[in-house]
Amino acid sequence: MRKNILAAASGAILALSPMAFAHPADKYIAKAMLMTAAADVTFDSKHAFEEFNMGRGKFLTGMTGNIYVFCFNAADGKFVAQGNVNAKDLLGTDVRALKDPTGKAYGEEIYAAGQKEGVIGEVTYMFGKPTDPKPAHKTSYVTRVNADYACGVGYYD
């Protein structure tokens, strides 16, 4: 009897998982992706940045494909990786200069969060999705990866 209940519960969880992981889980996916990205940058930053910039596979995910990695140089704030196909023009620019359509200087917050090693900062702002460049509410998790780089991964509300 107990085995049947466990089997039924497991089946229900698996059957409902696409629904359960639709949008609310994106914040958990984003945080997990940030940890994976940080490990990849620590192991081989050049290869990791190439992967992030391609914006596919494990570094572009979520139910809508709108969760991606971005990284910047911790010293000068310049982007070295950008997984959003609609934001490739940001590569080489200073994150601190970014403002959203409401005028919020979120780039300064992202840069500040990227200075704290071992701490994951949370920054909210408006930004276009890879699937739609129209600005949408976004929350990014940002952390210092090592002495040279900081990375972030965000999800759209």
Residue frames as a rotation matrix with the C-alpha (Angstrom) as fourth column:
MET 1
0.575 0.818 0.000 0.00
0.818 -0.575 0.000 0.00
0.000 0.000 -1.000 0.00
ARG 2
0.504 -0.451 -0.737 2.76
0.139 -0.799 0.585 2.44
-0.852 -0.397 -0.340 1.00
LYS 3
-0.592 -0.742 0.316 4.69
0.392 0.079 0.917 1.65
-0.705 0.666 0.244 -2.21
ASN 4
-0.134 0.642 0.755 1.57
0.984 -0.005 0.179 2.39
0.119 0.767 -0.630 -4.26
ILE 5
0.805 0.416 -0.423 1.12
0.507 -0.853 0.126 5.76
-0.308 -0.316 -0.897 -2.55
LEU 6
0.062 -0.876 -0.478 4.78
0.021 -0.478 0.878 6.66
-0.998 -0.065 -0.011 -3.14
ALA 7
-0.642 -0.272 0.717 4.55
0.658 0.284 0.697 5.55
-0.393 0.919 -0.004 -6.77
ALA 8
0.302 0.848 0.435 1.37
0.944 -0.331 -0.011 7.59
0.134 0.414 -0.900 -7.29
ALA 9
0.750 -0.078 -0.657 2.91
0.235 -0.897 0.375 10.66
-0.618 -0.436 -0.654 -5.64
SER 10
-0.333 -0.941 -0.063 6.07
0.157 -0.121 0.980 10.32
-0.930 0.316 0.188 -7.72
GLY 11
-0.443 0.252 0.860 4.02
0.892 0.223 0.394 9.96
-0.092 0.942 -0.323 -10.88
ALA 12
0.667 0.744 -0.040 1.97
0.742 -0.668 -0.049 13.03
-0.064 0.003 -0.998 -10.02
ILE 13
0.397 -0.612 -0.684 5.10
0.047 -0.731 0.681 15.07
-0.917 -0.302 -0.261 -9.42
LEU 14
-0.650 -0.676 0.346 6.59
0.343 0.145 0.928 13.98
-0.678 0.722 0.138 -12.74
ALA 15
-0.135 0.691 0.710 3.33
0.990 0.057 0.132 14.61
0.051 0.721 -0.691 -14.57
LEU 16
0.833 0.535 -0.144 3.02
0.550 -0.828 0.107 18.08
-0.063 -0.168 -0.984 -13.11
SER 17
0.055 -0.912 -0.406 6.69
0.726 -0.243 0.644 19.05
-0.686 -0.331 0.648 -13.32
PRO 18
-0.530 -0.259 0.808 6.38
0.780 -0.523 0.344 21.11
0.334 0.812 0.479 -16.53
MET 19
0.452 0.763 0.461 3.61
0.409 -0.637 0.653 23.08
0.793 -0.107 -0.600 -14.85
ALA 20
0.813 -0.152 -0.562 5.53
0.543 -0.146 0.827 23.36
-0.207 -0.978 -0.036 -11.58
PHE 21
-0.141 -0.969 -0.204 8.67
0.687 -0.244 0.684 24.58
-0.713 -0.043 0.700 -13.32
ALA 22
0.442 0.371 0.817 6.95
0.879 -0.363 -0.310 26.92
0.181 0.855 -0.486 -15.75
HIS 23
0.360 -0.290 0.887 7.62
0.129 -0.926 -0.355 30.41
0.924 0.242 -0.296 -14.50
PRO 24
0.890 0.005 0.456 7.99
-0.422 -0.366 0.829 30.47
0.171 -0.931 -0.324 -10.70
ALA 25
0.764 -0.625 0.159 10.92
0.446 0.691 0.569 28.05
-0.465 -0.364 0.807 -10.86
ASP 26
0.673 -0.529 0.517 12.88
0.412 -0.312 -0.856 30.31
0.614 0.789 0.008 -13.20
LYS 27
0.627 -0.464 0.626 14.43
-0.686 -0.710 0.160 32.07
0.370 -0.530 -0.763 -10.20
TYR 28
0.609 -0.404 0.682 15.78
-0.321 0.661 0.678 28.74
-0.725 -0.632 0.273 -8.96
ILE 29
0.732 -0.333 0.594 17.00
0.669 0.513 -0.537 27.80
-0.126 0.791 0.599 -12.43
ALA 30
0.735 -0.438 0.517 18.76
-0.075 -0.811 -0.580 31.18
0.674 0.388 -0.629 -12.66
LYS 31
0.581 -0.526 0.621 20.55
-0.800 -0.228 0.555 30.73
-0.150 -0.819 -0.554 -9.35
ALA 32
0.600 -0.344 0.722 21.62
0.144 0.935 0.325 27.18
-0.787 -0.091 0.611 -10.26
MET 33
0.770 -0.315 0.555 22.84
0.590 0.020 -0.807 28.37
0.244 0.949 0.201 -13.66
LEU 34
0.724 -0.526 0.446 24.89
-0.537 -0.836 -0.114 31.09
0.433 -0.157 -0.888 -11.95
MET 35
0.498 -0.543 0.676 26.64
-0.549 0.406 0.731 28.47
-0.671 -0.735 -0.096 -9.81
THR 36
0.617 -0.244 0.748 27.35
0.585 0.778 -0.229 26.33
-0.526 0.579 0.623 -12.91
ALA 37
0.818 -0.291 0.496 28.64
0.255 -0.590 -0.766 29.36
0.516 0.753 -0.408 -14.82
ALA 38
0.683 -0.578 0.447 30.88
-0.731 -0.545 0.411 30.39
0.007 -0.607 -0.794 -11.90
ALA 39
0.468 -0.504 0.726 32.40
-0.060 0.802 0.595 26.91
-0.882 -0.322 0.345 -11.79
ASP 40
0.671 -0.182 0.719 32.99
0.729 0.335 -0.596 26.96
-0.132 0.924 0.358 -15.56
VAL 41
0.823 -0.381 0.421 34.63
-0.177 -0.877 -0.446 30.40
0.540 0.293 -0.789 -15.43
THR 42
0.590 -0.612 0.527 36.86
-0.685 -0.034 0.728 29.29
-0.427 -0.790 -0.439 -12.57
PHE 43
0.460 -0.378 0.804 37.91
0.301 0.918 0.259 26.18
-0.835 0.123 0.536 -14.50
ASP 44
-0.542 -0.577 0.611 38.44
0.772 -0.054 0.634 27.76
-0.333 0.815 0.475 -17.97
SER 45
-0.107 0.548 -0.830 37.20
0.144 -0.817 -0.558 31.33
-0.984 -0.179 0.008 -18.42
LYS 46
-0.698 -0.196 -0.689 37.99
-0.587 -0.394 0.707 31.59
-0.410 0.898 0.160 -22.15
HIS 47
-0.915 0.377 -0.147 35.99
0.219 0.767 0.603 28.47
0.340 0.520 -0.784 -23.00
ALA 48
-0.408 0.795 -0.450 33.19
0.788 0.057 -0.613 29.47
-0.462 -0.604 -0.649 -20.61
PHE 49
-0.306 0.272 -0.912 32.81
-0.198 -0.956 -0.218 32.92
-0.931 0.114 0.347 -22.19
GLU 50
-0.893 -0.017 -0.450 32.64
-0.448 0.132 0.884 31.34
0.045 0.991 -0.125 -25.66
GLU 51
-0.736 0.647 -0.199 29.84
0.640 0.761 0.108 29.06
0.222 -0.048 -0.974 -24.43
PHE 52
-0.270 0.646 -0.714 27.95
0.562 -0.496 -0.662 31.91
-0.782 -0.580 -0.229 -22.77
ASN 53
-0.513 -0.003 -0.858 28.22
-0.461 -0.842 0.279 34.11
-0.723 0.539 0.431 -25.86
MET 54
-0.955 0.230 -0.188 26.77
-0.039 0.531 0.846 31.33
0.294 0.816 -0.498 -28.03
GLY 55
-0.570 0.764 0.302 23.73
-0.786 -0.399 -0.473 31.42
-0.241 -0.507 0.828 -25.75
ARG 56
0.270 0.674 -0.688 22.62
-0.729 0.610 0.311 27.86
0.629 0.418 0.656 -26.22
GLY 57
-0.224 -0.309 -0.924 22.62
0.213 0.910 -0.356 24.53
0.951 -0.276 -0.138 -24.46
LYS 58
0.044 0.230 -0.972 22.88
0.953 0.281 0.110 24.62
0.299 -0.932 -0.206 -20.69
PHE 59
-0.690 -0.388 -0.612 23.52
0.592 -0.788 -0.168 28.38
-0.417 -0.478 0.773 -20.70
LEU 60
-0.757 0.648 -0.088 20.23
-0.627 -0.681 0.378 29.44
0.185 0.341 0.922 -22.28
THR 61
-0.810 0.414 -0.415 17.34
0.448 0.894 0.019 27.80
0.379 -0.170 -0.910 -20.54
GLY 62
-0.719 0.690 -0.084 14.15
-0.326 -0.442 -0.836 28.23
-0.613 -0.574 0.543 -18.62
MET 63
-0.094 0.780 0.619 10.74
0.530 0.566 -0.632 27.33
-0.843 0.268 -0.467 -19.92
THR 64
0.874 0.475 -0.105 10.89
0.202 -0.551 -0.809 30.25
-0.442 0.686 -0.578 -22.37
GLY 65
0.343 -0.827 0.445 14.62
0.916 0.190 -0.354 30.28
0.208 0.529 0.823 -23.15
ASN 66
0.607 -0.014 0.795 15.02
0.064 -0.996 -0.066 33.64
0.792 0.091 -0.603 -21.44
ILE 67
0.903 -0.413 0.119 17.55
-0.160 -0.066 0.985 32.70
-0.399 -0.908 -0.126 -18.77
TYR 68
0.688 -0.707 0.166 21.16
0.416 0.196 -0.888 33.31
0.595 0.680 0.429 -19.78
VAL 69
0.367 -0.686 -0.628 24.60
0.837 -0.051 0.545 34.20
-0.406 -0.726 0.556 -18.40
PHE 70
0.757 -0.350 0.552 26.41
0.085 -0.785 -0.614 37.52
0.648 0.511 -0.564 -18.59
CYS 71
0.470 -0.686 -0.556 29.90
0.849 0.180 0.496 38.24
-0.240 -0.705 0.667 -17.23
PHE 72
0.850 -0.259 0.459 32.09
-0.030 -0.893 -0.448 41.29
0.527 0.367 -0.767 -16.86
ASN 73
-0.159 -0.976 -0.152 35.61
0.469 0.061 -0.881 42.15
0.869 -0.211 0.448 -15.85
ALA 74
0.468 0.388 -0.794 35.54
0.872 -0.058 0.485 42.86
0.142 -0.920 -0.366 -12.11
ALA 75
-0.401 -0.720 -0.566 38.12
0.768 -0.601 0.221 45.64
-0.499 -0.347 0.794 -12.38
ASP 76
-0.967 -0.090 -0.239 36.84
-0.039 -0.872 0.487 47.78
-0.253 0.480 0.840 -15.24
GLY 77
-0.261 0.965 0.030 33.24
-0.217 -0.028 -0.976 46.54
-0.941 -0.261 0.217 -15.51
LYS 78
-0.336 0.109 -0.935 33.47
-0.932 -0.178 0.315 45.68
-0.132 0.978 0.162 -19.22
PHE 79
0.633 0.669 0.389 31.27
-0.560 0.743 -0.366 42.86
-0.534 0.014 0.845 -20.48
VAL 80
-0.575 -0.803 -0.154 33.19
-0.741 0.432 0.514 39.77
-0.346 0.410 -0.844 -21.62
ALA 81
-0.934 0.354 0.049 30.14
0.345 0.859 0.378 37.53
0.092 0.370 -0.924 -22.12
GLN 82
-0.531 0.832 -0.163 26.51
-0.686 -0.534 -0.494 38.16
-0.498 -0.151 0.854 -22.99
GLY 83
-0.840 0.200 0.505 24.11
0.294 0.949 0.113 35.28
-0.456 0.244 -0.856 -23.62
ASN 84
0.214 0.952 -0.220 21.20
0.287 -0.276 -0.917 37.49
-0.934 0.133 -0.332 -24.77
VAL 85
-0.220 -0.299 0.929 21.19
0.949 0.154 0.275 37.61
-0.225 0.942 0.250 -28.58
ASN 86
0.578 0.534 0.617 19.55
0.659 -0.751 0.031 41.05
0.480 0.389 -0.786 -28.43
ALA 87
0.969 -0.238 -0.061 22.31
-0.134 -0.720 0.681 42.47
-0.206 -0.652 -0.730 -26.23
LYS 88
0.520 -0.819 0.245 25.51
0.849 0.526 -0.044 41.41
-0.093 0.230 0.969 -28.04
ASP 89
0.370 -0.362 0.856 26.31
0.319 -0.816 -0.483 45.10
0.872 0.452 -0.186 -28.59
LEU 90
0.924 -0.012 0.382 27.04
-0.351 -0.422 0.836 45.31
0.151 -0.906 -0.394 -24.85
LEU 91
0.681 -0.730 -0.061 30.21
0.728 0.665 0.168 43.21
-0.082 -0.159 0.984 -25.20
GLY 92
-0.273 -0.911 0.309 33.18
0.869 -0.371 -0.327 45.43
0.413 0.179 0.893 -24.32
THR 93
0.000 0.326 0.945 31.02
-0.107 -0.940 0.324 48.15
0.994 -0.101 0.035 -22.75
ASP 94
-0.918 -0.368 0.146 31.05
-0.134 -0.059 -0.989 49.09
0.373 -0.928 0.005 -19.06
VAL 95
-0.348 0.811 -0.471 28.21
0.771 0.533 0.348 47.55
0.533 -0.242 -0.811 -17.08
ARG 96
-0.504 0.092 -0.858 28.15
0.713 -0.516 -0.475 50.61
-0.486 -0.852 0.194 -14.80
ALA 97
-0.952 0.100 -0.288 26.80
-0.229 -0.861 0.455 52.77
-0.202 0.499 0.842 -17.64
LEU 98
-0.724 0.687 -0.065 23.58
0.411 0.505 0.759 50.76
0.555 0.523 -0.647 -18.02
LYS 99
-0.771 0.637 0.015 20.22
-0.427 -0.500 -0.754 52.34
-0.473 -0.588 0.657 -17.25
ASP 100
-0.586 0.643 0.493 16.82
0.730 0.683 -0.021 50.86
-0.351 0.348 -0.870 -17.88
PRO 101
-0.414 0.457 0.787 13.97
0.624 -0.487 0.611 52.66
0.663 0.744 -0.084 -19.71
THR 102
0.691 0.681 -0.243 12.74
0.627 -0.396 0.672 54.09
0.361 -0.616 -0.700 -16.39
GLY 103
0.515 -0.591 0.621 16.14
-0.384 -0.807 -0.449 55.72
0.766 -0.007 -0.643 -15.81
LYS 104
0.920 -0.183 0.346 17.23
-0.261 0.370 0.891 53.31
-0.291 -0.911 0.293 -13.09
ALA 105
0.217 -0.933 -0.287 21.06
-0.898 -0.076 -0.433 52.99
0.382 0.351 -0.855 -13.08
TYR 106
0.922 0.253 0.294 20.95
-0.356 0.855 0.378 49.24
-0.156 -0.453 0.878 -12.53
GLY 107
0.620 -0.749 -0.233 24.40
0.147 0.403 -0.903 48.76
0.771 0.526 0.360 -14.05
GLU 108
-0.179 -0.664 0.726 25.98
-0.676 -0.453 -0.581 50.35
0.715 -0.595 -0.368 -10.99
GLU 109
0.386 0.412 0.826 24.07
-0.889 0.404 0.214 47.89
-0.245 -0.817 0.522 -8.77
ILE 110
0.986 -0.062 -0.158 25.20
-0.006 0.918 -0.397 44.94
0.169 0.392 0.904 -10.89
TYR 111
0.206 -0.975 0.078 28.80
-0.103 -0.101 -0.989 46.12
0.973 0.196 -0.122 -10.73
ALA 112
-0.142 -0.221 0.965 28.60
-0.934 -0.293 -0.205 46.56
0.328 -0.930 -0.165 -6.94
ALA 113
0.745 0.461 0.482 27.10
-0.596 0.785 0.169 43.09
-0.300 -0.413 0.860 -6.51
GLY 114
0.876 -0.427 -0.222 29.93
0.139 0.666 -0.733 41.70
0.461 0.612 0.643 -8.63
GLN 115
0.040 -0.891 0.453 32.53
-0.558 -0.396 -0.730 43.01
0.829 -0.223 -0.513 -6.20
LYS 116
0.093 0.105 0.990 31.39
-0.983 0.169 0.075 40.74
-0.159 -0.980 0.119 -3.35
GLU 117
-0.447 -0.338 -0.828 32.97
-0.522 0.850 -0.065 37.31
0.726 0.404 -0.557 -3.59
GLY 118
-0.915 0.108 -0.389 30.97
0.320 0.781 -0.536 34.56
0.246 -0.615 -0.749 -1.91
VAL 119
-0.486 0.796 -0.362 27.80
0.077 -0.373 -0.925 36.68
-0.871 -0.477 0.120 -1.88
ILE 120
-0.604 0.393 0.694 24.99
0.785 0.142 0.603 36.54
0.138 0.909 -0.394 -4.43
GLY 121
-0.792 0.323 -0.518 23.45
-0.107 -0.908 -0.404 39.96
-0.601 -0.265 0.754 -4.97
GLU 122
-0.210 0.818 0.536 19.99
0.924 0.344 -0.164 40.52
-0.319 0.461 -0.828 -6.40
VAL 123
-0.811 -0.083 -0.580 19.26
-0.073 -0.968 0.241 43.41
-0.581 0.237 0.779 -8.80
THR 124
0.014 0.880 0.474 15.87
0.798 0.276 -0.536 44.24
-0.603 0.386 -0.699 -10.36
TYR 125
-0.542 -0.200 -0.816 15.40
-0.287 -0.869 0.403 46.30
-0.790 0.453 0.414 -13.50
MET 126
0.681 0.732 -0.023 13.82
-0.196 0.152 -0.969 46.40
-0.705 0.665 0.247 -16.97
PHE 127
-0.463 -0.845 -0.269 15.59
-0.587 0.065 0.807 44.64
-0.664 0.531 -0.526 -19.87
GLY 128
0.266 0.554 -0.789 14.70
-0.962 0.201 -0.183 43.00
0.058 0.808 0.587 -23.20
LYS 129
0.427 -0.015 0.904 14.42
-0.288 0.945 0.152 39.23
-0.857 -0.326 0.400 -23.49
PRO 130
-0.740 -0.667 0.085 16.24
-0.179 0.318 0.931 37.11
-0.649 0.674 -0.354 -26.06
THR 131
-0.559 0.605 0.567 12.80
0.800 0.573 0.176 36.16
-0.218 0.552 -0.805 -27.41
ASP 132
0.520 0.726 0.449 11.43
0.775 -0.622 0.109 39.73
0.359 0.291 -0.887 -27.31
PRO 133
-0.485 -0.858 0.170 13.57
0.708 -0.500 -0.499 42.89
0.513 -0.121 0.850 -27.16
LYS 134
0.240 0.635 0.734 10.74
-0.091 -0.738 0.668 44.88
0.966 -0.227 -0.119 -25.54
PRO 135
-0.692 -0.586 0.421 11.84
-0.436 -0.124 -0.891 45.76
0.575 -0.801 -0.170 -21.95
ALA 136
0.436 0.766 -0.473 10.39
0.008 0.522 0.853 43.49
0.900 -0.376 0.222 -19.27
HIS 137
0.617 -0.180 0.766 10.81
-0.783 -0.238 0.574 43.22
0.079 -0.955 -0.288 -15.50
LYS 138
0.439 -0.585 -0.682 13.96
0.063 0.777 -0.626 41.23
0.896 0.232 0.378 -14.71
THR 139
0.814 -0.325 0.481 15.80
-0.537 -0.108 0.836 40.10
-0.220 -0.940 -0.262 -11.59
SER 140
0.474 -0.732 -0.489 19.46
-0.195 0.455 -0.869 39.12
0.858 0.508 0.073 -11.86
TYR 141
0.930 -0.366 -0.032 21.61
0.160 0.325 0.932 37.23
-0.330 -0.872 0.361 -9.41
VAL 142
0.646 -0.752 0.131 25.18
-0.221 -0.348 -0.911 38.51
0.731 0.559 -0.391 -9.53
THR 143
0.911 -0.412 0.021 28.38
0.098 0.265 0.959 37.34
-0.401 -0.871 0.282 -7.82
ARG 144
0.270 -0.922 -0.277 32.13
-0.958 -0.287 0.020 37.70
-0.098 0.259 -0.961 -7.98
VAL 145
0.931 0.094 -0.353 33.44
-0.199 0.941 -0.274 34.51
0.307 0.326 0.894 -9.55
ASN 146
0.409 -0.874 -0.263 37.18
0.912 0.402 0.083 34.98
0.033 -0.273 0.961 -8.97
ALA 147
-0.159 -0.556 -0.816 39.76
0.571 -0.726 0.384 37.76
-0.805 -0.405 0.433 -8.77
ASP 148
-0.929 -0.371 -0.006 39.13
0.188 -0.484 0.854 38.77
-0.319 0.792 0.519 -12.38
TYR 149
-0.764 0.645 0.019 35.44
-0.066 -0.107 0.992 38.28
0.642 0.757 0.124 -13.21
ALA 150
-0.663 0.720 0.204 31.89
-0.288 0.006 -0.958 38.63
-0.691 -0.694 0.204 -11.99
CYS 151
-0.908 0.414 -0.069 28.86
0.105 0.383 0.918 36.95
0.407 0.826 -0.391 -13.58
GLY 152
-0.583 0.799 0.145 25.13
-0.565 -0.272 -0.779 37.17
-0.583 -0.536 0.610 -13.40
VAL 153
-0.867 0.498 0.011 22.09
0.358 0.609 0.708 35.21
0.345 0.618 -0.706 -14.45
GLY 154
-0.790 0.613 0.006 18.62
-0.495 -0.633 -0.596 36.67
-0.361 -0.474 0.803 -14.40
TYR 155
-0.646 0.701 0.302 15.01
0.757 0.638 0.139 35.68
-0.095 0.318 -0.943 -14.89
TYR 156
-0.827 0.436 0.355 12.06
-0.201 -0.819 0.538 37.67
0.525 0.373 0.765 -16.16
ASP 157
-0.801 0.583 0.136 9.04
-0.124 0.059 -0.990 38.26
-0.585 -0.810 0.025 -13.93
